Structures are given as structure tokens and as C-alpha cells.
Amino acid sequence: MLRYTLMRLGIFAGCLVIVWGAVYSGIFPRGFGDSNLLWVLLLSLILSAPISWVVLRKERDRASVRIVNKVDRMKANLEANRTQEDFADDVARTQGGATASS
């Protein structure tokens, strides 16, 4: 997941540099007043999103599989703990009931 995030940030940083250069060279229009930085960030975000969607498809799928596996392991561990607690509770009730009837 960290690898995917770093790759996505790298694509955004590359788009930021390209857009920054395009805005200051006059290829893209400048923002109004003091909003130029916001304009450059917004254009970079808009350009980097579809690029990341296409370029990082395989990495996103790998990250998704790792997340699903981790969630499945956590669910299995929770179920195992719940089963152990139920067993311990049943044993305690059985022993408590046998002691009380003696």
C-alpha cells in the first residue's frame, strides 16, 4: 500500500512540475489574483488522477489483494478468539453447574 501511495505521489509531483512550467510559460492560463498556486495544484490533481488510474492499475490490484488477505486473516483471528471464549464459557458453566449440584 505504501508503494502505491508513493507512486501516486510521484505522478502527482511530476504533473505539478509540468503544470507549473506550463502556467509560467503561458501555455496554460494563470489563476486570478493570488489564486495561482491553487490553480496549479488543481490542474495537477486533475491531470494526475486519470494518469494514476491507468498507469497504476496493476499496483492498485496488488494492494487490493493484500488488503483483502489482511482483512480475511483478521476475521479468522476474531472468529478463533470468539470460539475460544465460547468454549471457555461453556466449560466454566459446566464446572460451575456440577459444583453447585454436588
Phi and psi in radians as a Rosetta constraint file:
Dihedral C 1 N 2 CA 2 C 2 CIRCULARHARMONIC -1.120 0.35
Dihedral N 2 CA 2 C 2 N 3 CIRCULARHARMONIC -0.686 0.35
Dihedral C 2 N 3 CA 3 C 3 CIRCULARHARMONIC -1.077 0.35
Dihedral N 3 CA 3 C 3 N 4 CIRCULARHARMONIC -0.789 0.35
Dihedral C 3 N 4 CA 4 C 4 CIRCULARHARMONIC -1.068 0.35
Dihedral N 4 CA 4 C 4 N 5 CIRCULARHARMONIC -0.770 0.35
Dihedral C 4 N 5 CA 5 C 5 CIRCULARHARMONIC -1.097 0.35
Dihedral N 5 CA 5 C 5 N 6 CIRCULARHARMONIC -0.757 0.35
Dihedral C 5 N 6 CA 6 C 6 CIRCULARHARMONIC -1.151 0.35
Dihedral N 6 CA 6 C 6 N 7 CIRCULARHARMONIC -0.670 0.35
Dihedral C 6 N 7 CA 7 C 7 CIRCULARHARMONIC -1.149 0.35
Dihedral N 7 CA 7 C 7 N 8 CIRCULARHARMONIC -0.697 0.35
Dihedral C 7 N 8 CA 8 C 8 CIRCULARHARMONIC -1.135 0.35
Dihedral N 8 CA 8 C 8 N 9 CIRCULARHARMONIC -0.746 0.35
Dihedral C 8 N 9 CA 9 C 9 CIRCULARHARMONIC -1.112 0.35
Dihedral N 9 CA 9 C 9 N 10 CIRCULARHARMONIC -0.627 0.35
Dihedral C 9 N 10 CA 10 C 10 CIRCULARHARMONIC -1.115 0.35
Dihedral N 10 CA 10 C 10 N 11 CIRCULARHARMONIC -0.740 0.35
Dihedral C 10 N 11 CA 11 C 11 CIRCULARHARMONIC -1.115 0.35
Dihedral N 11 CA 11 C 11 N 12 CIRCULARHARMONIC -0.736 0.35
Dihedral C 11 N 12 CA 12 C 12 CIRCULARHARMONIC -1.096 0.35
Dihedral N 12 CA 12 C 12 N 13 CIRCULARHARMONIC -0.754 0.35
Dihedral C 12 N 13 CA 13 C 13 CIRCULARHARMONIC -1.101 0.35
Dihedral N 13 CA 13 C 13 N 14 CIRCULARHARMONIC -0.708 0.35
Dihedral C 13 N 14 CA 14 C 14 CIRCULARHARMONIC -1.089 0.35
Dihedral N 14 CA 14 C 14 N 15 CIRCULARHARMONIC -0.767 0.35
Dihedral C 14 N 15 CA 15 C 15 CIRCULARHARMONIC -1.122 0.35
Dihedral N 15 CA 15 C 15 N 16 CIRCULARHARMONIC -0.656 0.35
Dihedral C 15 N 16 CA 16 C 16 CIRCULARHARMONIC -1.071 0.35
Dihedral N 16 CA 16 C 16 N 17 CIRCULARHARMONIC -0.768 0.35
Dihedral C 16 N 17 CA 17 C 17 CIRCULARHARMONIC -1.127 0.35
Dihedral N 17 CA 17 C 17 N 18 CIRCULARHARMONIC -0.765 0.35
Dihedral C 17 N 18 CA 18 C 18 CIRCULARHARMONIC -1.131 0.35
Dihedral N 18 CA 18 C 18 N 19 CIRCULARHARMONIC -0.808 0.35
Dihedral C 18 N 19 CA 19 C 19 CIRCULARHARMONIC -1.146 0.35
Dihedral N 19 CA 19 C 19 N 20 CIRCULARHARMONIC -0.730 0.35
Dihedral C 19 N 20 CA 20 C 20 CIRCULARHARMONIC -0.991 0.35
Dihedral N 20 CA 20 C 20 N 21 CIRCULARHARMONIC -0.812 0.35
Dihedral C 20 N 21 CA 21 C 21 CIRCULARHARMONIC -1.132 0.35
Dihedral N 21 CA 21 C 21 N 22 CIRCULARHARMONIC -0.687 0.35
Dihedral C 21 N 22 CA 22 C 22 CIRCULARHARMONIC -1.188 0.35
Dihedral N 22 CA 22 C 22 N 23 CIRCULARHARMONIC -0.642 0.35
Dihedral C 22 N 23 CA 23 C 23 CIRCULARHARMONIC -1.208 0.35
Dihedral N 23 CA 23 C 23 N 24 CIRCULARHARMONIC -0.789 0.35
Dihedral C 23 N 24 CA 24 C 24 CIRCULARHARMONIC -1.317 0.35
Dihedral N 24 CA 24 C 24 N 25 CIRCULARHARMONIC -0.327 0.35
Dihedral C 24 N 25 CA 25 C 25 CIRCULARHARMONIC -1.585 0.35
Dihedral N 25 CA 25 C 25 N 26 CIRCULARHARMONIC -0.118 0.35
Dihedral C 25 N 26 CA 26 C 26 CIRCULARHARMONIC 1.642 0.35
Dihedral N 26 CA 26 C 26 N 27 CIRCULARHARMONIC 0.061 0.35
Dihedral C 26 N 27 CA 27 C 27 CIRCULARHARMONIC -1.208 0.35
Dihedral N 27 CA 27 C 27 N 28 CIRCULARHARMONIC -0.796 0.35
Dihedral C 27 N 28 CA 28 C 28 CIRCULARHARMONIC -1.786 0.35
Dihedral N 28 CA 28 C 28 N 29 CIRCULARHARMONIC 2.595 0.35
Dihedral C 28 N 29 CA 29 C 29 CIRCULARHARMONIC -1.220 0.35
Dihedral N 29 CA 29 C 29 N 30 CIRCULARHARMONIC 2.669 0.35
Dihedral C 29 N 30 CA 30 C 30 CIRCULARHARMONIC -1.382 0.35
Dihedral N 30 CA 30 C 30 N 31 CIRCULARHARMONIC 2.769 0.35
Dihedral C 30 N 31 CA 31 C 31 CIRCULARHARMONIC -1.297 0.35
Dihedral N 31 CA 31 C 31 N 32 CIRCULARHARMONIC 2.962 0.35
Dihedral C 31 N 32 CA 32 C 32 CIRCULARHARMONIC -1.409 0.35
Dihedral N 32 CA 32 C 32 N 33 CIRCULARHARMONIC 2.253 0.35
Dihedral C 32 N 33 CA 33 C 33 CIRCULARHARMONIC 1.012 0.35
Dihedral N 33 CA 33 C 33 N 34 CIRCULARHARMONIC -2.165 0.35
Dihedral C 33 N 34 CA 34 C 34 CIRCULARHARMONIC -1.558 0.35
Dihedral N 34 CA 34 C 34 N 35 CIRCULARHARMONIC 0.151 0.35
Dihedral C 34 N 35 CA 35 C 35 CIRCULARHARMONIC -1.538 0.35
Dihedral N 35 CA 35 C 35 N 36 CIRCULARHARMONIC 0.213 0.35
Dihedral C 35 N 36 CA 36 C 36 CIRCULARHARMONIC -1.072 0.35
Dihedral N 36 CA 36 C 36 N 37 CIRCULARHARMONIC -0.734 0.35
Dihedral C 36 N 37 CA 37 C 37 CIRCULARHARMONIC -1.093 0.35
Dihedral N 37 CA 37 C 37 N 38 CIRCULARHARMONIC -0.786 0.35
Dihedral C 37 N 38 CA 38 C 38 CIRCULARHARMONIC -1.068 0.35
Dihedral N 38 CA 38 C 38 N 39 CIRCULARHARMONIC -0.705 0.35
Dihedral C 38 N 39 CA 39 C 39 CIRCULARHARMONIC -1.077 0.35
Dihedral N 39 CA 39 C 39 N 40 CIRCULARHARMONIC -0.782 0.35
Dihedral C 39 N 40 CA 40 C 40 CIRCULARHARMONIC -1.133 0.35
Dihedral N 40 CA 40 C 40 N 41 CIRCULARHARMONIC -0.755 0.35
Dihedral C 40 N 41 CA 41 C 41 CIRCULARHARMONIC -1.097 0.35
Dihedral N 41 CA 41 C 41 N 42 CIRCULARHARMONIC -0.742 0.35
Dihedral C 41 N 42 CA 42 C 42 CIRCULARHARMONIC -1.130 0.35
Dihedral N 42 CA 42 C 42 N 43 CIRCULARHARMONIC -0.806 0.35
Dihedral C 42 N 43 CA 43 C 43 CIRCULARHARMONIC -1.081 0.35
Dihedral N 43 CA 43 C 43 N 44 CIRCULARHARMONIC -0.700 0.35
Dihedral C 43 N 44 CA 44 C 44 CIRCULARHARMONIC -1.105 0.35
Dihedral N 44 CA 44 C 44 N 45 CIRCULARHARMONIC -0.739 0.35
Dihedral C 44 N 45 CA 45 C 45 CIRCULARHARMONIC -1.123 0.35
Dihedral N 45 CA 45 C 45 N 46 CIRCULARHARMONIC -0.756 0.35
Dihedral C 45 N 46 CA 46 C 46 CIRCULARHARMONIC -1.133 0.35
Dihedral N 46 CA 46 C 46 N 47 CIRCULARHARMONIC -0.663 0.35
Dihedral C 46 N 47 CA 47 C 47 CIRCULARHARMONIC -1.317 0.35
Dihedral N 47 CA 47 C 47 N 48 CIRCULARHARMONIC -0.655 0.35
Dihedral C 47 N 48 CA 48 C 48 CIRCULARHARMONIC -1.315 0.35
Dihedral N 48 CA 48 C 48 N 49 CIRCULARHARMONIC -0.475 0.35
Dihedral C 48 N 49 CA 49 C 49 CIRCULARHARMONIC -1.078 0.35
Dihedral N 49 CA 49 C 49 N 50 CIRCULARHARMONIC -0.942 0.35
Dihedral C 49 N 50 CA 50 C 50 CIRCULARHARMONIC -1.188 0.35
Dihedral N 50 CA 50 C 50 N 51 CIRCULARHARMONIC -0.544 0.35
Dihedral C 50 N 51 CA 51 C 51 CIRCULARHARMONIC -1.116 0.35
Dihedral N 51 CA 51 C 51 N 52 CIRCULARHARMONIC -0.793 0.35
Dihedral C 51 N 52 CA 52 C 52 CIRCULARHARMONIC -1.098 0.35
Dihedral N 52 CA 52 C 52 N 53 CIRCULARHARMONIC -0.684 0.35
Dihedral C 52 N 53 CA 53 C 53 CIRCULARHARMONIC -1.053 0.35
Dihedral N 53 CA 53 C 53 N 54 CIRCULARHARMONIC -0.719 0.35
Dihedral C 53 N 54 CA 54 C 54 CIRCULARHARMONIC -1.450 0.35
Dihedral N 54 CA 54 C 54 N 55 CIRCULARHARMONIC -0.854 0.35
Dihedral C 54 N 55 CA 55 C 55 CIRCULARHARMONIC -1.236 0.35
Dihedral N 55 CA 55 C 55 N 56 CIRCULARHARMONIC -0.637 0.35
Dihedral C 55 N 56 CA 56 C 56 CIRCULARHARMONIC -1.723 0.35
Dihedral N 56 CA 56 C 56 N 57 CIRCULARHARMONIC 0.346 0.35
Dihedral C 56 N 57 CA 57 C 57 CIRCULARHARMONIC -0.997 0.35
Dihedral N 57 CA 57 C 57 N 58 CIRCULARHARMONIC -0.853 0.35
Dihedral C 57 N 58 CA 58 C 58 CIRCULARHARMONIC -1.127 0.35
Dihedral N 58 CA 58 C 58 N 59 CIRCULARHARMONIC -0.728 0.35
Dihedral C 58 N 59 CA 59 C 59 CIRCULARHARMONIC -1.155 0.35
Dihedral N 59 CA 59 C 59 N 60 CIRCULARHARMONIC -0.661 0.35
Dihedral C 59 N 60 CA 60 C 60 CIRCULARHARMONIC -1.139 0.35
Dihedral N 60 CA 60 C 60 N 61 CIRCULARHARMONIC -0.695 0.35
Dihedral C 60 N 61 CA 61 C 61 CIRCULARHARMONIC -1.129 0.35
Dihedral N 61 CA 61 C 61 N 62 CIRCULARHARMONIC -0.708 0.35
Dihedral C 61 N 62 CA 62 C 62 CIRCULARHARMONIC -1.105 0.35
Dihedral N 62 CA 62 C 62 N 63 CIRCULARHARMONIC -0.760 0.35
Dihedral C 62 N 63 CA 63 C 63 CIRCULARHARMONIC -1.107 0.35
Dihedral N 63 CA 63 C 63 N 64 CIRCULARHARMONIC -0.690 0.35
Dihedral C 63 N 64 CA 64 C 64 CIRCULARHARMONIC -1.106 0.35
Dihedral N 64 CA 64 C 64 N 65 CIRCULARHARMONIC -0.732 0.35
Dihedral C 64 N 65 CA 65 C 65 CIRCULARHARMONIC -1.103 0.35
Dihedral N 65 CA 65 C 65 N 66 CIRCULARHARMONIC -0.741 0.35
Dihedral C 65 N 66 CA 66 C 66 CIRCULARHARMONIC -1.098 0.35
Dihedral N 66 CA 66 C 66 N 67 CIRCULARHARMONIC -0.709 0.35
Dihedral C 66 N 67 CA 67 C 67 CIRCULARHARMONIC -1.151 0.35
Dihedral N 67 CA 67 C 67 N 68 CIRCULARHARMONIC -0.769 0.35
Dihedral C 67 N 68 CA 68 C 68 CIRCULARHARMONIC -1.084 0.35
Dihedral N 68 CA 68 C 68 N 69 CIRCULARHARMONIC -0.743 0.35
Dihedral C 68 N 69 CA 69 C 69 CIRCULARHARMONIC -1.090 0.35
Dihedral N 69 CA 69 C 69 N 70 CIRCULARHARMONIC -0.727 0.35
Dihedral C 69 N 70 CA 70 C 70 CIRCULARHARMONIC -1.136 0.35
Dihedral N 70 CA 70 C 70 N 71 CIRCULARHARMONIC -0.738 0.35
Dihedral C 70 N 71 CA 71 C 71 CIRCULARHARMONIC -1.121 0.35
Dihedral N 71 CA 71 C 71 N 72 CIRCULARHARMONIC -0.721 0.35
Dihedral C 71 N 72 CA 72 C 72 CIRCULARHARMONIC -1.098 0.35
Dihedral N 72 CA 72 C 72 N 73 CIRCULARHARMONIC -0.706 0.35
Dihedral C 72 N 73 CA 73 C 73 CIRCULARHARMONIC -1.115 0.35
Dihedral N 73 CA 73 C 73 N 74 CIRCULARHARMONIC -0.717 0.35
Dihedral C 73 N 74 CA 74 C 74 CIRCULARHARMONIC -1.129 0.35
Dihedral N 74 CA 74 C 74 N 75 CIRCULARHARMONIC -0.703 0.35
Dihedral C 74 N 75 CA 75 C 75 CIRCULARHARMONIC -1.105 0.35
Dihedral N 75 CA 75 C 75 N 76 CIRCULARHARMONIC -0.725 0.35
Dihedral C 75 N 76 CA 76 C 76 CIRCULARHARMONIC -1.131 0.35
Dihedral N 76 CA 76 C 76 N 77 CIRCULARHARMONIC -0.709 0.35
Dihedral C 76 N 77 CA 77 C 77 CIRCULARHARMONIC -1.137 0.35
Dihedral N 77 CA 77 C 77 N 78 CIRCULARHARMONIC -0.730 0.35
Dihedral C 77 N 78 CA 78 C 78 CIRCULARHARMONIC -1.099 0.35
Dihedral N 78 CA 78 C 78 N 79 CIRCULARHARMONIC -0.714 0.35
Dihedral C 78 N 79 CA 79 C 79 CIRCULARHARMONIC -1.155 0.35
Dihedral N 79 CA 79 C 79 N 80 CIRCULARHARMONIC -0.689 0.35
Dihedral C 79 N 80 CA 80 C 80 CIRCULARHARMONIC -1.113 0.35
Dihedral N 80 CA 80 C 80 N 81 CIRCULARHARMONIC -0.737 0.35
Dihedral C 80 N 81 CA 81 C 81 CIRCULARHARMONIC -1.120 0.35
Dihedral N 81 CA 81 C 81 N 82 CIRCULARHARMONIC -0.726 0.35
Dihedral C 81 N 82 CA 82 C 82 CIRCULARHARMONIC -1.108 0.35
Dihedral N 82 CA 82 C 82 N 83 CIRCULARHARMONIC -0.704 0.35
Dihedral C 82 N 83 CA 83 C 83 CIRCULARHARMONIC -1.128 0.35
Dihedral N 83 CA 83 C 83 N 84 CIRCULARHARMONIC -0.735 0.35
Dihedral C 83 N 84 CA 84 C 84 CIRCULARHARMONIC -1.107 0.35
Dihedral N 84 CA 84 C 84 N 85 CIRCULARHARMONIC -0.721 0.35
Dihedral C 84 N 85 CA 85 C 85 CIRCULARHARMONIC -1.141 0.35
Dihedral N 85 CA 85 C 85 N 86 CIRCULARHARMONIC -0.719 0.35
Dihedral C 85 N 86 CA 86 C 86 CIRCULARHARMONIC -1.114 0.35
Dihedral N 86 CA 86 C 86 N 87 CIRCULARHARMONIC -0.725 0.35
Dihedral C 86 N 87 CA 87 C 87 CIRCULARHARMONIC -1.116 0.35
Dihedral N 87 CA 87 C 87 N 88 CIRCULARHARMONIC -0.790 0.35
Dihedral C 87 N 88 CA 88 C 88 CIRCULARHARMONIC -1.101 0.35
Dihedral N 88 CA 88 C 88 N 89 CIRCULARHARMONIC -0.673 0.35
Dihedral C 88 N 89 CA 89 C 89 CIRCULARHARMONIC -1.152 0.35
Dihedral N 89 CA 89 C 89 N 90 CIRCULARHARMONIC -0.746 0.35
Dihedral C 89 N 90 CA 90 C 90 CIRCULARHARMONIC -1.104 0.35
Dihedral N 90 CA 90 C 90 N 91 CIRCULARHARMONIC -0.720 0.35
Dihedral C 90 N 91 CA 91 C 91 CIRCULARHARMONIC -1.122 0.35
Dihedral N 91 CA 91 C 91 N 92 CIRCULARHARMONIC -0.762 0.35
Dihedral C 91 N 92 CA 92 C 92 CIRCULARHARMONIC -1.114 0.35
Dihedral N 92 CA 92 C 92 N 93 CIRCULARHARMONIC -0.705 0.35
Dihedral C 92 N 93 CA 93 C 93 CIRCULARHARMONIC -1.171 0.35
Dihedral N 93 CA 93 C 93 N 94 CIRCULARHARMONIC -0.679 0.35
Dihedral C 93 N 94 CA 94 C 94 CIRCULARHARMONIC -1.154 0.35
Dihedral N 94 CA 94 C 94 N 95 CIRCULARHARMONIC -0.789 0.35
Dihedral C 94 N 95 CA 95 C 95 CIRCULARHARMONIC -1.205 0.35
Dihedral N 95 CA 95 C 95 N 96 CIRCULARHARMONIC -0.659 0.35
Dihedral C 95 N 96 CA 96 C 96 CIRCULARHARMONIC -1.180 0.35
Dihedral N 96 CA 96 C 96 N 97 CIRCULARHARMONIC -0.672 0.35
Dihedral C 96 N 97 CA 97 C 97 CIRCULARHARMONIC -1.220 0.35
Dihedral N 97 CA 97 C 97 N 98 CIRCULARHARMONIC -0.638 0.35
Dihedral C 97 N 98 CA 98 C 98 CIRCULARHARMONIC -1.225 0.35
Dihedral N 98 CA 98 C 98 N 99 CIRCULARHARMONIC -0.628 0.35
Dihedral C 98 N 99 CA 99 C 99 CIRCULARHARMONIC -1.231 0.35
Dihedral N 99 CA 99 C 99 N 100 CIRCULARHARMONIC -0.676 0.35
Dihedral C 99 N 100 CA 100 C 100 CIRCULARHARMONIC -1.213 0.35
Dihedral N 100 CA 100 C 100 N 101 CIRCULARHARMONIC -0.553 0.35
Dihedral C 100 N 101 CA 101 C 101 CIRCULARHARMONIC -1.471 0.35
Dihedral N 101 CA 101 C 101 N 102 CIRCULARHARMONIC -0.212 0.35
